[in-house]
Amino acid sequence: MLEATRAETGNALVAVVAAKTPIQLVLALRGFDCTTHVIQSAHAALADLPAQPPDVLVIEHDAGLDAFGLTRSLRAVPALVRTPILIVAVGEGRTERRAALQAGATDLMLKPVDTLDLQIRLRTLIELAAARRDGERQNAAMNRQIENAVAEVSAREREIVRRLMLAAEFRDDQAGDHLTRVAGCTIAVAEGLGLSEPEANDIALASTMHDIGKIGIPDEILLKPGPLTEAEREEMKQHALRGYRMLHDSPSRLLQLASEIALTHHERWDGNGYPQGLKGEEIPLAGRIVAVADVFDALISARVYKPAWPLEQARAHLEAQAGTHFDPACVAAFVSRWEDIVALVQDRPATSHAA
């Protein structure tokens, strides 16, 4: 293993690989401000160098060591992909330079080695390595700053969503549990469709604002303990557009997704929904997913104007309405996660009468 490191010496670390002791190279480096480590086989180089990458690697090409082949092997090691490599070889120049370039070497010198020329080239390569490390440190610091900023924005978005949920609960004390169950069912459907965990979580979080437009519905309609008149139903339907208008012009990606869900979660697969009468895949996927979750929870929830449906009856209704009210793929995904749905409802029961 390399015995000297930059931390110990405070100067550059140059590794020299050769089949036998490279006396000429060692003597040329003696007066140079660097720590030199000699490795006398390609196998040892591949074993030692990745653990402590040097500032510069010098490889002597001769009958006992194929510098070009070793360079190709070293470039396949992630820790050495960008380490400056100087090959020292014998030859007429053009052939060796082409071979060095193709192997991935940074530079090539021909023997006999001129000490001053070697030191000048090494200084340039060491400065190149130092500049690369500084750039990588700056990029890493910048990436950390970006990650922190993104995390802060994400946290703020989620805080906004949470407070909008509280606003909905102030209008309807049943809204909180309903939104929680809809979000859980949304995750189940999204994952059943094969969406990634982040995608499913985003749709679920955005789904909690699907009825935010009901804030604008008068209490005598929103809280009416009985069937609505035709005029009242038309007024209630306005919550989809109102929710969209509340959210759609936000620069937040999450709130834009929520606005899409608010607008489309009452659309139907057969085109008979509202407010736009969209049909089939014209309806955004997030809206189709939330439609299944929202209707299911409405069915299993008791209201003053209706009893709660048993879980199996609500599931049968969704299956019967696949292809008319609901996207068949979303219903199939819902059914595929049925055990998760049951566990969710048992954990956050819609009503003591649900079964």
C-alpha positions in Angstrom: 0.0 0.0 0.0 1.1 3.6 -0.4 3.1 4.6 2.6 3.0 8.4 2.2 0.0 10.6 1.8 -0.7 14.2 1.1 -1.9 14.6 4.6 1.4 13.4 6.0 3.8 15.2 3.6 1.9 18.4 2.7 3.0 18.0 -0.9 2.1 16.2 -4.0 1.9 12.4 -4.2 3.4 10.8 -7.4 3.1 7.1 -7.9 5.5 5.5 -10.4 4.7 2.1 -11.8 7.5 0.1 -13.5 8.5 -3.5 -14.0 11.8 -2.9 -12.2 13.1 -0.1 -10.1 12.9 3.0 -12.3 16.2 4.6 -11.2 16.2 7.3 -13.8 12.7 8.5 -12.9 13.4 8.3 -9.2 16.5 10.4 -9.6 14.7 12.9 -11.8 12.0 13.3 -9.1 14.5 13.6 -6.2 14.8 17.3 -6.4 11.1 17.8 -7.1 8.7 18.9 -4.3 6.7 15.6 -4.2 6.5 12.3 -2.4 7.3 9.4 -4.7 5.9 5.9 -4.3 7.2 3.1 -6.6 5.0 0.1 -7.5 6.7 -2.7 -9.4 3.8 -4.6 -11.0 0.6 -3.9 -12.8 -1.2 -6.2 -10.3 0.1 -4.2 -7.3 -0.9 -1.0 -9.0 -4.5 -2.1 -9.5 -4.6 -3.3 -5.9 -3.0 -0.3 -4.2 -3.9 2.8 -6.2 -7.7 2.9 -5.8 -7.4 3.1 -2.0 -5.1 6.2 -2.2 -5.3 7.8 -5.6 -2.1 9.8 -6.2 -2.0 13.3 -7.6 -0.2 12.0 -10.7 0.6 8.5 -11.9 3.7 7.8 -14.0 3.9 4.5 -15.8 7.0 3.3 -17.5 6.3 1.3 -20.7 8.9 -1.5 -21.4 9.1 -5.2 -22.2 8.2 -6.0 -18.6 5.1 -3.8 -18.3 2.4 -2.8 -20.8 1.7 0.8 -19.8 -1.1 1.2 -22.3 -3.0 -1.9 -21.2 -2.5 -0.9 -17.5 -3.8 2.6 -18.2 -7.0 1.2 -19.8 -7.5 -1.0 -16.7 -6.9 1.9 -14.3 -9.3 4.1 -16.2 -12.0 1.5 -15.5 -11.5 2.1 -11.8 -13.9 4.9 -10.6 -11.4 6.4 -8.2 -8.8 6.8 -11.0 -11.0 7.9 -13.9 -9.7 11.4 -13.8 -6.2 10.9 -12.3 -3.5 12.4 -14.6 -1.5 9.6 -16.1 1.9 10.2 -17.7 3.4 7.3 -19.7 7.1 7.2 -20.3 8.0 5.0 -23.3 10.6 4.3 -26.0 9.7 4.8 -29.6 9.5 7.2 -32.6 6.7 9.2 -31.0 3.7 9.2 -33.3 2.8 5.5 -32.7 3.3 5.8 -28.9 1.3 9.0 -28.7 -1.6 7.5 -30.5 -1.5 4.4 -28.3 -1.3 6.6 -25.2 -4.3 8.7 -26.3 -6.4 5.6 -27.1 -5.5 4.1 -23.7 -6.7 7.2 -21.8 -3.3 8.6 -20.8 -3.0 12.4 -20.1 0.5 12.8 -21.5 3.4 10.9 -22.9 7.2 11.3 -22.7 9.8 9.5 -24.7 13.1 8.2 -23.4 15.7 9.4 -22.7 13.9 11.4 -20.0 15.0 15.0 -19.6 14.8 15.8 -15.9 13.7 19.4 -16.3 11.1 18.5 -18.9 9.7 15.8 -16.6 9.4 18.2 -13.6 7.7 20.8 -15.7 5.2 18.3 -17.0 4.6 16.9 -13.6 4.0 20.3 -12.1 1.4 21.0 -14.8 -0.3 17.7 -14.1 -0.2 18.2 -10.3 -1.8 21.7 -10.7 -4.4 20.1 -13.0 -5.2 17.5 -10.4 -5.4 20.2 -7.7 -7.7 22.4 -9.8 -9.9 19.3 -10.5 -10.2 18.5 -6.7 -11.0 22.2 -5.9 -13.7 22.1 -8.6 -15.1 18.9 -7.2 -15.2 20.3 -3.7 -16.9 23.5 -5.0 -19.4 21.4 -6.9 -20.1 19.2 -3.9 -20.7 22.3 -1.7 -23.0 23.8 -4.4 -24.9 20.5 -4.7 -25.4 20.4 -0.9 -26.7 24.0 -1.0 -29.1 23.1 -3.8 -30.3 20.0 -2.0 -30.9 22.0 1.2 -32.8 24.7 -0.8 -34.9 22.0 -2.5 -35.6 20.4 0.8 -36.6 23.7 2.3 -39.0 24.5 -0.5 -40.5 21.0 -0.3 -41.0 21.4 3.4 -42.7 24.8 2.8 -45.0 23.3 0.2 -46.0 20.5 2.6 -46.7 23.1 5.3 -48.9 25.0 2.8 -50.8 21.8 2.1 -51.2 21.0 5.7 -52.7 24.4 6.5 -55.0 24.1 3.5 -56.2 20.8 4.9 -56.8 22.6 8.3 -58.9 25.2 6.4 -61.0 22.4 4.9 -61.5 20.9 8.3 -62.8 24.2 9.7 -65.7 24.0 7.2 -66.4 20.3 7.7 -65.2 18.4 10.8 -65.4 15.1 8.9 -63.0 16.4 6.2 -59.8 15.5 8.1 -60.3 11.8 8.3 -61.8 11.7 4.8 -58.7 13.4 3.3 -56.4 11.0 5.2 -58.2 7.9 3.9 -58.3 9.3 0.4 -54.6 9.9 0.5 -53.9 6.4 1.7 -56.1 4.9 -1.0 -54.5 7.1 -3.6 -51.0 5.7 -2.6 -52.4 2.2 -2.9 -53.8 2.8 -6.4 -50.8 4.7 -7.6 -48.4 1.9 -6.5 -50.7 -0.7 -7.9 -50.4 1.0 -11.3 -46.6 0.8 -11.0 -45.9 4.4 -10.2 -42.7 5.1 -8.1 -42.9 5.8 -4.4 -42.1 9.6 -4.9 -44.8 9.9 -7.6 -47.4 8.1 -5.5 -46.6 10.2 -2.5 -46.9 13.4 -4.5 -50.3 12.5 -5.8 -51.4 11.4 -2.4 -50.3 14.7 -0.8 -51.9 16.7 -3.6 -55.1 14.7 -3.3 -55.7 16.2 0.2 -56.7 19.4 -1.6 -59.1 17.8 -4.0 -62.1 19.4 -2.3 -60.5 22.7 -1.3 -62.9 24.6 -3.5 -65.7 23.7 -1.1 -64.4 26.5 1.1 -66.5 28.7 -1.2 -69.7 26.7 -0.8 -72.3 28.2 1.5 -72.9 26.4 4.8 -76.6 25.8 4.1 -75.5 23.7 1.1 -72.3 22.2 2.3 -73.7 21.1 5.6 -77.3 20.4 4.5 -78.7 17.3 6.4 -80.5 15.9 3.4 -80.7 15.6 -0.4 -79.7 18.7 -2.4 -82.0 20.4 -4.9 -80.9 20.6 -8.5 -79.8 24.2 -8.0 -77.8 23.3 -4.9 -76.2 20.4 -6.7 -75.1 22.7 -9.5 -73.6 25.1 -6.9 -71.8 22.2 -5.2 -70.3 21.2 -8.5 -68.6 24.6 -8.7 -66.1 23.4 -6.1 -64.0 21.7 -8.8 -63.5 24.8 -10.8 -63.0 26.9 -7.6 -60.4 24.6 -6.3 -58.6 24.7 -9.6 -58.6 28.5 -9.7 -57.3 28.7 -6.2 -54.3 26.6 -6.9 -53.4 26.5 -10.6 -51.3 29.7 -11.0 -49.0 28.7 -8.1 -45.3 28.2 -9.1 -45.3 25.2 -6.8 -45.2 21.9 -8.8 -47.2 20.2 -5.9 -49.9 22.8 -5.9 -50.2 22.6 -9.7 -50.7 18.9 -9.4 -53.3 19.6 -6.7 -55.1 22.0 -9.0 -55.2 19.3 -11.7 -56.7 16.9 -9.2 -59.2 19.4 -7.9 -60.4 20.1 -11.4 -60.6 16.5 -12.7 -61.5 14.2 -9.8 -65.2 14.3 -10.7 -64.7 13.5 -14.4 -65.9 10.1 -15.5 -64.2 7.6 -17.8 -67.3 7.6 -20.1 -67.3 11.4 -20.4 -70.4 12.1 -18.3 -68.5 13.8 -15.4 -67.9 17.4 -14.6 -66.8 20.2 -15.0 -65.3 19.6 -18.5 -66.9 16.3 -19.6 -63.5 14.8 -20.3 -63.4 11.1 -21.4 -61.0 8.2 -21.0 -57.3 9.2 -21.0 -58.2 12.8 -21.6 -58.6 12.8 -17.8 -55.2 13.3 -16.2 -54.0 10.1 -14.4 -53.9 11.8 -11.0 -57.5 12.8 -11.4 -58.5 9.2 -12.4 -56.7 7.8 -9.4 -58.2 10.2 -6.9 -61.7 9.6 -8.4 -61.5 6.0 -7.3 -60.2 6.8 -3.8 -62.7 9.6 -3.3 -65.8 7.7 -4.3 -64.8 4.6 -2.3 -64.3 6.7 0.9 -67.6 8.5 0.3 -69.4 5.2 0.0 -68.0 3.7 3.2 -68.6 6.9 5.2 -71.9 7.5 7.1 -73.7 10.8 6.5 -76.9 12.2 8.0 -78.5 11.5 4.6 -77.1 8.0 4.1 -75.7 5.0 6.0 -72.1 3.7 5.4 -71.7 1.0 2.9 -69.8 -2.2 3.9 -66.3 -2.3 2.4 -67.1 -5.3 0.2 -70.2 -3.6 -1.2 -68.2 -0.4 -1.9 -65.5 -2.5 -3.7 -68.2 -4.3 -5.8 -69.6 -0.9 -6.8 -66.2 0.3 -8.0 -65.7 -2.9 -10.0 -69.2 -2.6 -11.5 -68.4 1.0 -12.6 -65.0 0.2 -14.1 -65.1 1.4 -17.7 -68.1 3.8 -17.1 -67.4 5.9 -14.1 -63.8 4.8 -13.4 -60.6 4.0 -15.3 -60.6 0.2 -15.4 -56.8 0.1 -14.8 -57.2 2.3 -11.6 -60.0 0.0 -10.3 -57.8 -3.1 -11.0 -54.9 -1.4 -9.2 -57.3 -0.6 -6.3 -58.4 -4.2 -6.0 -54.9 -5.5 -6.3 -54.1 -3.6 -3.1 -57.3 -4.6 -1.3 -55.6 -5.9 1.9 -53.8 -2.6 2.3 -57.1 -0.7 1.8 -58.8 -2.8 4.5 -55.9 -2.2 6.9 -56.1 1.6 6.2 -59.8 1.8 6.9 -59.4 -0.3 10.1 -56.7 2.1 11.3 -58.7 5.2 10.4 -62.3 4.0 10.4 -64.8 6.0 8.4 -67.6 5.0 10.7 -68.3 2.5 13.4 -70.8 0.9 11.0 -68.3 0.3 8.2 -67.4 -3.3 7.8 
